[in-house]
Amino acid sequence: MRLSRAVWLWVVVIAALVLVEVAQVAHLFNLGYGAILGDPLSFILALVLVTILALVGAVFVGITIAARALSRPGFSAFEEEMLKMRSEVHEIREELNARSREPPAPEKGERP
C-alpha cells in the first residue's frame, strides 16, 4: 500500500508535534511562561492560532462525519452479497428440516 504525499505530510507534522511535546515534558527546552504571559501580543497571537487550528480541525471532523453519514444510504455490494448468502443458507436449512421431518417416500414395488 502506497501512501500519498498528503498522508506523509500529516505523519511528519504529527511526528514533529509529538517530538516537541516529548522534549517539553523531558525539560530539554523550557519556554518561559513569565515571558509569554508578560508579552500580551504573543499571548493573543498564540490564542488566535490555537483557536483557528481548533476550528479547522472541527470543520474537517464535521466534513468527515457528514460524508460518512450521507454517503450511500444502502448496503455495500459486499453486504448485499452476504445478506443474499444468508437468505440462501436459511432456505437450504428450512428445506433440510422439512425433508428430515417427512417419512421417506416408498420405492416402486413396495407397499406403503
SERO-4910 file (N, C-alpha, C, O; in steps of 0.05 Angstrom, whole numbers):
BEGIN
 pado doro    nc1    nc2    nc3   cac1   cac2   cac3    cc1    cc2    cc3    oc1    oc2    oc3
  Met    A     17    -24      0      0      0      0     18     25      0     35     28     17
  Arg    A     13     42    -20     29     67    -22     14     90     -9    -10     93    -14
  Leu    A     28    105      7     16    128     20     20    153      3     42    156     -9
  Ser    A      0    170      2      3    194    -15     20    215     -1     27    212     23
  Arg    A     26    236    -15     43    257     -4     29    271     19     41    280     39
  Ala    A      2    274     16    -13    288     38    -12    272     64     -9    283     85
  Val    A    -13    245     62    -12    229     85     16    231     98     18    233    122
  Trp    A     36    230     81     64    233     92     68    261    105     81    263    125
  Leu    A     56    281     93     58    308    105     46    308    133     58    318    152
  Trp    A     22    297    136      9    296    162     25    278    182     27    285    206
  Val    A     37    257    172     53    240    190     77    256    200     84    254    224
  Val    A     90    271    183    113    287    191    104    309    211    118    314    231
  Val    A     82    322    205     73    343    223     66    332    251     74    343    271
  Ile    A     52    310    251     44    298    277     69    288    292     71    291    316
  Ala    A     88    276    277    113    267    290    129    290    302    140    288    323
  Ala    A    129    313    287    143    337    298    130    347    323    143    355    342
  Leu    A    103    347    323     89    356    347     94    338    371     97    347    393
  Val    A     94    312    365     99    293    387    128    296    397    132    295    421
  Leu    A    146    301    379    174    305    387    177    330    405    191    330    425
  Val    A    164    352    397    164    376    413    151    371    441    162    381    461
  Glu    A    129    357    441    116    351    467    134    334    485    136    340    509
  Val    A    147    314    474    165    297    490    189    314    500    197    311    523
  Ala    A    199    331    483    221    349    492    212    367    514    228    373    532
  Gln    A    188    377    513    178    395    533    174    380    560    181    390    581
  Val    A    163    356    558    159    340    582    186    332    595    189    331    619
  Ala    A    205    326    578    232    318    587    249    342    595    272    338    603
  His    A    239    366    594    253    390    601    278    394    585    298    404    595
  Leu    A    277    386    559    300    391    542    302    420    533    323    431    528
  Phe    A    279    433    532    279    462    528    256    472    545    237    458    551
  Asn    A    258    496    553    239    508    571    229    534    561    245    553    557
  Leu    A    203    536    557    192    562    549    185    577    575    172    566    593
  Gly    A    194    601    576    189    617    600    160    626    600    152    643    584
  Tyr    A    145    615    618    116    623    619    113    652    627     94    665    619
  Gly    A    132    662    643    131    690    650    134    708    626    122    729    624
  Ala    A    152    700    608    156    716    584    132    716    566    125    736    553
  Ile    A    119    692    565     95    690    547     72    707    559     59    722    545
  Leu    A     68    704    585     46    719    598     53    748    600     35    765    602
  Gly    A     79    755    601     87    782    603     84    798    577     82    822    577
  Asp    A     83    784    555     80    797    529     52    791    519     47    770    508
  Pro    A     34    810    522      6    805    514      2    799    484    -16    784    477
  Leu    A     19    811    468     17    806    439     22    777    432      7    766    416
  Ser    A     43    765    443     48    737    437     27    719    449     20    699    437
  Phe    A     16    726    472     -6    711    484    -31    711    466    -43    691    461
  Ile    A    -38    735    456    -61    737    438    -56    723    412    -74    710    401
  Leu    A    -32    725    401    -25    711    377    -27    680    380    -38    666    363
  Ala    A    -17    670    402    -19    641    408    -48    633    411    -56    612    401
  Leu    A    -64    649    425    -92    643    429   -107    642    403   -124    625    398
  Val    A   -102    662    385   -115    663    359   -106    639    342   -123    627    329
  Leu    A    -81    632    342    -71    609    327    -84    583    336    -93    567    319
  Val    A    -85    579    362    -98    555    372   -128    554    365   -138    533    359
  Thr    A   -141    577    367   -169    578    360   -174    571    331   -192    556    324
  Ile    A   -157    582    313   -160    577    285   -155    548    279   -170    535    264
  Leu    A   -134    536    291   -129    508    286   -151    490    297   -158    470    285
  Ala    A   -163    497    320   -185    482    331   -209    483    312   -223    463    308
  Leu    A   -215    507    302   -238    510    283   -234    494    258   -252    481    248
  Val    A   -209    495    247   -204    480    222   -206    450    228   -217    435    211
  Gly    A   -196    441    250   -199    413    257   -228    404    261   -236    383    252
  Ala    A   -243    422    274   -272    416    277   -287    414    251   -304    398    247
  Val    A   -279    432    232   -292    431    206   -285    406    191   -302    393    179
  Phe    A   -260    397    193   -252    372    179   -266    348    192   -275    330    178
  Val    A   -268    348    218   -283    326    231   -312    326    223   -324    305    218
  Gly    A   -324    350    222   -352    352    214   -356    343    185   -376    330    179
  Ile    A   -338    351    167   -340    342    140   -337    312    138   -352    299    123
  Thr    A   -319    300    153   -316    271    152   -340    257    162   -349    238    149
  Ile    A   -352    266    184   -376    254    195   -399    257    176   -415    238    171
  Ala    A   -402    281    164   -424    285    145   -421    268    120   -441    257    110
  Ala    A   -397    266    110   -393    250     86   -399    221     92   -410    206     75
  Arg    A   -391    212    116   -397    184    124   -427    179    126   -437    158    118
  Ala    A   -441    198    138   -469    195    143   -485    197    117   -506    183    114
  Leu    A   -477    213     98   -492    218     74   -484    201     51   -497    200     30
  Ser    A   -462    187     53   -453    170     31   -468    144     30   -468    129     49
  Arg    A   -480    139      8   -493    114      2   -509    103     25   -499     88     42
  Pro    A   -535    110     26   -551    101     49   -556     71     50   -563     61     72
  Gly    A   -553     57     29   -558     28     28   -534     12     37   -515     22     48
  Phe    A   -536    -14     32   -514    -32     38   -493    -31     16   -500    -25     -7
  Ser    A   -469    -38     23   -448    -40      3   -452    -66    -13   -469    -83     -5
  Ala    A   -438    -69    -35   -440    -93    -51   -434   -118    -35   -447   -139    -38
  Phe    A   -413   -117    -19   -406   -139     -2   -428   -146     18   -434   -170     21
  Glu    A   -439   -126     31   -461   -131     50   -485   -143     36   -498   -160     47
  Glu    A   -492   -133     12   -514   -145     -2   -509   -174     -9   -528   -191     -7
  Glu    A   -485   -180    -17   -478   -208    -24   -480   -226      1   -490   -248      0
  Met    A   -471   -215     24   -473   -231     49   -502   -235     57   -509   -257     66
  Leu    A   -519   -215     54   -547   -218     60   -561   -239     42   -577   -254     51
  Lys    A   -553   -238     16   -564   -258     -3   -556   -286      5   -572   -305      4
  Met    A   -530   -289     12   -520   -315     20   -534   -324     46   -540   -348     49
  Arg    A   -539   -306     64   -553   -313     89   -581   -323     83   -590   -343     95
  Ser    A   -595   -310     64   -622   -319     58   -621   -346     44   -639   -363     48
  Glu    A   -601   -351     27   -598   -377     14   -592   -399     35   -604   -421     33
  Val    A   -575   -393     54   -570   -413     75   -595   -419     91   -600   -442     98
  His    A   -610   -398     97   -635   -402    112   -655   -419     96   -668   -437    107
  Glu    A   -657   -415     70   -675   -431     53   -665   -460     52   -682   -479     54
  Ile    A   -639   -465     50   -629   -492     50   -634   -506     76   -641   -529     77
  Arg    A   -630   -491     98   -635   -502    125   -665   -510    128   -671   -531    139
  Glu    A   -683   -493    119   -711   -499    120   -718   -524    103   -734   -541    112
  Glu    A   -706   -525     80   -711   -548     63   -701   -574     75   -715   -595     74
  Leu    A   -677   -573     87   -667   -597    101   -684   -605    125   -689   -628    129
  Asn    A   -693   -585    140   -711   -591    163   -737   -604    153   -747   -622    165
  Ala    A   -748   -593    131   -773   -604    120   -769   -633    111   -786   -650    115
  Arg    A   -746   -638     98   -741   -665     88   -736   -685    111   -743   -708    109
  Ser    A   -724   -675    132   -718   -693    155   -744   -700    170   -745   -721    183
  Arg    A   -764   -683    168   -790   -689    182   -808   -708    165   -824   -722    177
  Glu    A   -805   -708    139   -822   -725    122   -812   -754    124   -788   -759    125
  Pro    A   -830   -772    123   -822   -800    121   -811   -805     93   -820   -793     74
  Pro    A   -792   -824     90   -782   -829     63   -804   -839     45   -821   -855     53
  Ala    A   -803   -831     20   -822   -839      1   -818   -869     -6   -795   -878     -8
  Pro    A   -840   -884     -9   -836   -913    -15   -826   -916    -43   -833   -901    -61
  Glu    A   -809   -936    -47   -799   -942    -73   -819   -958    -89   -838   -968    -78
  Lys    A   -815   -960   -115   -833   -975   -132   -834  -1004   -124   -813  -1016   -118
  Gly    A   -857  -1015   -123   -860  -1043   -116   -864  -1047    -86   -872  -1069    -79
  Glu    A   -860  -1028    -70   -864  -1031    -41   -892  -1021    -34   -903  -1003    -47
  Arg    A   -904  -1033    -13   -929  -1023     -4   -925  -1003     18   -907  -1005     34
  Pro    A   -942   -982     17   -938   -962     38   -945   -971     66   -943   -956     85
***
